[in-house]
Amino acid sequence: MSKSQIDQMLLDMLVCPLTKTTLEYDKEAQELISRAAKLAYPIRDGVPVMLPDEARSLED
């Protein structure tokens, strides 16, 4: 697995820290999308950064 990919098992376990809902993986942008929170959490060097302060708002 390259650093630009995220393990499917890890993705299945992760939820949005704010809403506890499932996340969508955006491979192109290397982000995990929380539709409920309207946030995109970055994936840096293959590691999801699940901090709301680090997330990008989808409402831009």
N, CA, C and O atoms as a printed pandas DataFrame, in Angstrom:
     atom_number atom_name residue_name chain_id  residue_number  x_coord  y_coord  z_coord
0              1         N          MET        A               1    0.852   -1.187    0.000
1              2        CA          MET        A               1    0.000    0.000    0.000
2              3         C          MET        A               1    0.886    1.234    0.000
3              4         O          MET        A               1    1.798    1.345    0.820
4              5         N          SER        A               2    0.627    2.156   -0.908
5              6        CA          SER        A               2    1.410    3.377   -0.957
6              7         C          SER        A               2    0.888    4.361    0.081
7              8         O          SER        A               2   -0.209    4.208    0.618
8              9         N          LYS        A               3    1.705    5.376    0.349
9             10        CA          LYS        A               3    1.304    6.383    1.331
10            11         C          LYS        A               3    0.091    7.173    0.875
11            12         O          LYS        A               3   -0.598    7.771    1.702
12            13         N          SER        A               4   -0.185    7.189   -0.424
13            14        CA          SER        A               4   -1.319    7.952   -0.930
14            15         C          SER        A               4   -2.628    7.167   -0.842
15            16         O          SER        A               4   -3.687    7.694   -1.186
16            17         N          GLN        A               5   -2.569    5.928   -0.392
17            18        CA          GLN        A               5   -3.779    5.125   -0.252
18            19         C          GLN        A               5   -4.082    4.928    1.223
19            20         O          GLN        A               5   -3.188    4.941    2.068
20            21         N          ILE        A               6   -5.345    4.748    1.508
21            22        CA          ILE        A               6   -5.764    4.479    2.885
22            23         C          ILE        A               6   -6.357    3.081    2.927
23            24         O          ILE        A               6   -7.091    2.678    2.026
24            25         N          ASP        A               7   -6.039    2.362    3.961
25            26        CA          ASP        A               7   -6.503    0.992    4.125
26            27         C          ASP        A               7   -8.021    0.966    4.312
27            28         O          ASP        A               7   -8.560    1.725    5.117
28            29         N          GLN        A               8   -8.703    0.102    3.577
29            30        CA          GLN        A               8  -10.165    0.020    3.641
30            31         C          GLN        A               8  -10.641   -0.365    5.038
31            32         O          GLN        A               8  -11.689    0.106    5.480
32            33         N          MET        A               9   -9.902   -1.201    5.732
33            34        CA          MET        A               9  -10.288   -1.599    7.091
34            35         C          MET        A               9  -10.258   -0.385    8.030
35            36         O          MET        A               9  -11.140   -0.218    8.872
36            37         N          LEU        A              10   -9.241    0.448    7.873
37            38        CA          LEU        A              10   -9.146    1.660    8.683
38            39         C          LEU        A              10  -10.307    2.591    8.361
39            40         O          LEU        A              10  -10.930    3.152    9.262
40            41         N          LEU        A              11  -10.590    2.750    7.089
41            42        CA          LEU        A              11  -11.699    3.602    6.675
42            43         C          LEU        A              11  -13.026    3.122    7.262
43            44         O          LEU        A              11  -13.853    3.934    7.676
44            45         N          ASP        A              12  -13.228    1.825    7.297
45            46        CA          ASP        A              12  -14.463    1.257    7.846
46            47         C          ASP        A              12  -14.609    1.538    9.340
47            48         O          ASP        A              12  -15.729    1.592    9.849
48            49         N          MET        A              13  -13.501    1.717   10.041
49            50        CA          MET        A              13  -13.536    1.963   11.495
50            51         C          MET        A              13  -13.678    3.438   11.843
51            52         O          MET        A              13  -14.194    3.779   12.908
52            53         N          LEU        A              14  -13.228    4.307   10.960
53            54        CA          LEU        A              14  -13.235    5.735   11.258
54            55         C          LEU        A              14  -14.623    6.345   11.101
55            56         O          LEU        A              14  -15.374    5.995   10.191
56            57         N          VAL        A              15  -14.945    7.264   12.007
57            58        CA          VAL        A              15  -16.168    8.056   11.921
58            59         C          VAL        A              15  -15.811    9.510   12.194
59            60         O          VAL        A              15  -14.746    9.801   12.739
60            61         N          CYS        A              16  -16.676   10.395   11.825
61            62        CA          CYS        A              16  -16.459   11.807   12.097
62            63         C          CYS        A              16  -16.429   12.022   13.611
63            64         O          CYS        A              16  -17.328   11.561   14.315
64            65         N          PRO        A              17  -15.406   12.717   14.121
65            66        CA          PRO        A              17  -15.330   12.930   15.565
66            67         C          PRO        A              17  -16.436   13.833   16.107
67            68         O          PRO        A              17  -16.717   13.810   17.305
68            69         N          LEU        A              18  -17.056   14.613   15.258
69            70        CA          LEU        A              18  -18.126   15.505   15.709
70            71         C          LEU        A              18  -19.498   14.856   15.653
71            72         O          LEU        A              18  -20.285   14.985   16.591
72            73         N          THR        A              19  -19.792   14.160   14.562
73            74        CA          THR        A              19  -21.135   13.613   14.363
74            75         C          THR        A              19  -21.229   12.101   14.558
75            76         O          THR        A              19  -22.324   11.548   14.665
76            77         N          LYS        A              20  -20.085   11.445   14.602
77            78        CA          LYS        A              20  -20.008    9.974   14.733
78            79         C          LYS        A              20  -20.632    9.253   13.537
79            80         O          LYS        A              20  -21.037    8.096   13.653
80            81         N          THR        A              21  -20.711    9.931   12.390
81            82        CA          THR        A              21  -21.244    9.327   11.180
82            83         C          THR        A              21  -20.107    8.821   10.297
83            84         O          THR        A              21  -18.946    9.180   10.493
84            85         N          THR        A              22  -20.454    7.990    9.331
85            86        CA          THR        A              22  -19.450    7.419    8.446
86            87         C          THR        A              22  -18.835    8.491    7.550
87            88         O          THR        A              22  -19.399    9.569    7.358
88            89         N          LEU        A              23  -17.669    8.165    7.011
89            90        CA          LEU        A              23  -16.914    9.088    6.169
90            91         C          LEU        A              23  -16.781    8.533    4.760
91            92         O          LEU        A              23  -16.770    7.317    4.563
92            93         N          GLU        A              24  -16.683    9.411    3.795
93            94        CA          GLU        A              24  -16.434    9.024    2.412
94            95         C          GLU        A              24  -14.977    9.340    2.092
95            96         O          GLU        A              24  -14.465   10.391    2.475
96            97         N          TYR        A              25  -14.324    8.439    1.399
97            98        CA          TYR        A              25  -12.926    8.622    1.017
98            99         C          TYR        A              25  -12.847    9.283   -0.348
99           100         O          TYR        A              25  -13.345    8.747   -1.338
100          101         N          ASP        A              26  -12.217   10.454   -0.394
101          102        CA          ASP        A              26  -11.964   11.140   -1.665
102          103         C          ASP        A              26  -10.504   10.894   -2.017
103          104         O          ASP        A              26   -9.612   11.593   -1.535
104          105         N          LYS        A              27  -10.269    9.898   -2.857
105          106        CA          LYS        A              27   -8.907    9.488   -3.212
106          107         C          LYS        A              27   -8.157   10.605   -3.911
107          108         O          LYS        A              27   -6.979   10.839   -3.641
108          109         N          GLU        A              28   -8.838   11.290   -4.806
109          110        CA          GLU        A              28   -8.227   12.371   -5.590
110          111         C          GLU        A              28   -7.698   13.492   -4.688
111          112         O          GLU        A              28   -6.564   13.942   -4.852
112          113         N          ALA        A              29   -8.521   13.938   -3.740
113          114        CA          ALA        A              29   -8.156   15.049   -2.851
114          115         C          ALA        A              29   -7.423   14.581   -1.599
115          116         O          ALA        A              29   -6.906   15.400   -0.840
116          117         N          GLN        A              30   -7.376   13.256   -1.377
117          118        CA          GLN        A              30   -6.786   12.695   -0.164
118          119         C          GLN        A              30   -7.440   13.302    1.085
119          120         O          GLN        A              30   -6.783   13.894    1.941
120          121         N          GLU        A              31   -8.761   13.127    1.143
121          122        CA          GLU        A              31   -9.550   13.627    2.259
122          123         C          GLU        A              31  -10.611   12.606    2.635
123          124         O          GLU        A              31  -11.018   11.772    1.826
124          125         N          LEU        A              32  -11.043   12.693    3.879
125          126        CA          LEU        A              32  -12.195   11.934    4.356
126          127         C          LEU        A              32  -13.322   12.939    4.555
127          128         O          LEU        A              32  -13.180   13.913    5.294
128          129         N          ILE        A              33  -14.426   12.692    3.894
129          130        CA          ILE        A              33  -15.534   13.647    3.862
130          131         C          ILE        A              33  -16.617   13.241    4.853
131          132         O          ILE        A              33  -17.093   12.106    4.851
132          133         N          SER        A              34  -16.997   14.199    5.704
133          134        CA          SER        A              34  -18.147   14.029    6.592
134          135         C          SER        A              34  -19.264   14.900    6.051
135          136         O          SER        A              34  -19.246   16.119    6.218
136          137         N          ARG        A              35  -20.242   14.269    5.397
137          138        CA          ARG        A              35  -21.383   15.018    4.847
138          139         C          ARG        A              35  -22.209   15.631    5.977
139          140         O          ARG        A              35  -22.722   16.741    5.833
140          141         N          ALA        A              36  -22.341   14.931    7.084
141          142        CA          ALA        A              36  -23.147   15.418    8.209
142          143         C          ALA        A              36  -22.546   16.680    8.825
143          144         O          ALA        A              36  -23.279   17.612    9.156
144          145         N          ALA        A              37  -21.225   16.720    8.981
145          146        CA          ALA        A              37  -20.558   17.880    9.578
146          147         C          ALA        A              37  -20.150   18.913    8.533
147          148         O          ALA        A              37  -19.743   20.024    8.870
148          149         N          LYS        A              38  -20.266   18.527    7.242
149          150        CA          LYS        A              38  -19.835   19.389    6.136
150          151         C          LYS        A              38  -18.361   19.768    6.272
151          152         O          LYS        A              38  -17.969   20.925    6.114
152          153         N          LEU        A              39  -17.544   18.718    6.579
153          154        CA          LEU        A              39  -16.105   18.900    6.738
154          155         C          LEU        A              39  -15.347   17.860    5.934
155          156         O          LEU        A              39  -15.845   16.763    5.683
156          157         N          ALA        A              40  -14.134   18.220    5.533
157          158        CA          ALA        A              40  -13.229   17.308    4.843
158          159         C          ALA        A              40  -11.949   17.212    5.676
159          160         O          ALA        A              40  -11.217   18.190    5.827
160          161         N          TYR        A              41  -11.696   16.021    6.209
161          162        CA          TYR        A              41  -10.505   15.793    7.019
162          163         C          TYR        A              41   -9.353   15.373    6.108
163          164         O          TYR        A              41   -9.515   14.472    5.285
164          165         N          PRO        A              42   -8.192   16.015    6.245
165          166        CA          PRO        A              42   -7.070   15.690    5.356
166          167         C          PRO        A              42   -6.420   14.354    5.703
167          168         O          PRO        A              42   -6.485   13.884    6.839
168          169         N          ILE        A              43   -5.795   13.762    4.698
169          170        CA          ILE        A              43   -4.967   12.569    4.900
170          171         C          ILE        A              43   -3.548   12.994    4.543
171          172         O          ILE        A              43   -3.271   13.349    3.397
172          173         N          ARG        A              44   -2.655   12.959    5.518
173          174        CA          ARG        A              44   -1.275   13.395    5.303
174          175         C          ARG        A              44   -0.332   12.210    5.469
175          176         O          ARG        A              44   -0.313   11.558    6.513
176          177         N          ASP        A              45    0.437   11.943    4.444
177          178        CA          ASP        A              45    1.377   10.812    4.446
178          179         C          ASP        A              45    0.685    9.512    4.819
179          180         O          ASP        A              45    1.255    8.677    5.521
180          181         N          GLY        A              46   -0.547    9.343    4.346
181          182        CA          GLY        A              46   -1.296    8.121    4.589
182          183         C          GLY        A              46   -1.996    8.055    5.936
183          184         O          GLY        A              46   -2.601    7.037    6.273
184          185         N          VAL        A              47   -1.916    9.151    6.723
185          186        CA          VAL        A              47   -2.516    9.172    8.059
186          187         C          VAL        A              47   -3.676   10.174    8.089
187          188         O          VAL        A              47   -3.473   11.361    7.831
188          189         N          PRO        A              48   -4.888    9.706    8.401
189          190        CA          PRO        A              48   -6.026   10.628    8.508
190          191         C          PRO        A              48   -5.843   11.563    9.704
191          192         O          PRO        A              48   -5.529   11.116   10.808
192          193         N          VAL        A              49   -6.038   12.850    9.479
193          194        CA          VAL        A              49   -5.957   13.847   10.546
194          195         C          VAL        A              49   -7.394   14.172   10.942
195          196         O          VAL        A              49   -8.081   14.951   10.280
196          197         N          MET        A              50   -7.827   13.556   12.034
197          198        CA          MET        A              50   -9.236   13.621   12.430
198          199         C          MET        A              50   -9.502   14.722   13.459
199          200         O          MET        A              50  -10.263   14.521   14.406
200          201         N          LEU        A              51   -8.881   15.869   13.272
201          202        CA          LEU        A              51   -9.077   17.007   14.161
202          203         C          LEU        A              51   -9.966   18.042   13.474
203          204         O          LEU        A              51   -9.633   18.509   12.384
204          205         N          PRO        A              52  -11.081   18.406   14.085
205          206        CA          PRO        A              52  -11.974   19.386   13.465
206          207         C          PRO        A              52  -11.259   20.695   13.095
207          208         O          PRO        A              52  -11.601   21.318   12.090
208          209         N          ASP        A              53  -10.286   21.109   13.884
209          210        CA          ASP        A              53   -9.547   22.338   13.592
210          211         C          ASP        A              53   -8.706   22.224   12.321
211          212         O          ASP        A              53   -8.376   23.238   11.706
212          213         N          GLU        A              54   -8.360   21.006   11.924
213          214        CA          GLU        A              54   -7.552   20.773   10.725
214          215         C          GLU        A              54   -8.416   20.512    9.484
215          216         O          GLU        A              54   -7.908   20.472    8.364
216          217         N          ALA        A              55   -9.710   20.338    9.696
217          218        CA          ALA        A              55  -10.617   20.000    8.599
218          219         C          ALA        A              55  -10.955   21.224    7.758
219          220         O          ALA        A              55  -10.945   22.360    8.233
220          221         N          ARG        A              56  -11.251   20.954    6.504
221          222        CA          ARG        A              56  -11.671   21.990    5.552
222          223         C          ARG        A              56  -13.198   21.996    5.500
223          224         O          ARG        A              56  -13.834   20.946    5.408
224          225         N          SER        A              57  -13.771   23.190    5.560
225          226        CA          SER        A              57  -15.226   23.317    5.474
226          227         C          SER        A              57  -15.675   23.037    4.046
227          228         O          SER        A              57  -15.031   23.477    3.094
228          229         N          LEU        A              58  -16.768   22.311    3.894
229          230        CA          LEU        A              58  -17.350   22.037    2.579
230          231         C          LEU        A              58  -18.354   23.112    2.176
231          232         O          LEU        A              58  -18.949   23.036    1.101
232          233         N          GLU        A              59  -18.540   24.094    3.019
233          234        CA          GLU        A              59  -19.531   25.137    2.760
234          235         C          GLU        A              59  -18.921   26.352    2.080
235          236         O          GLU        A              59  -19.576   27.392    2.000
236          237         N          ASP        A              60  -17.703   26.258    1.594
237          238        CA          ASP        A              60  -17.041   27.399    0.922
238          239         C          ASP        A              60  -17.652   27.678   -0.412
239          240         O          ASP        A              60  -17.221   28.597   -1.109
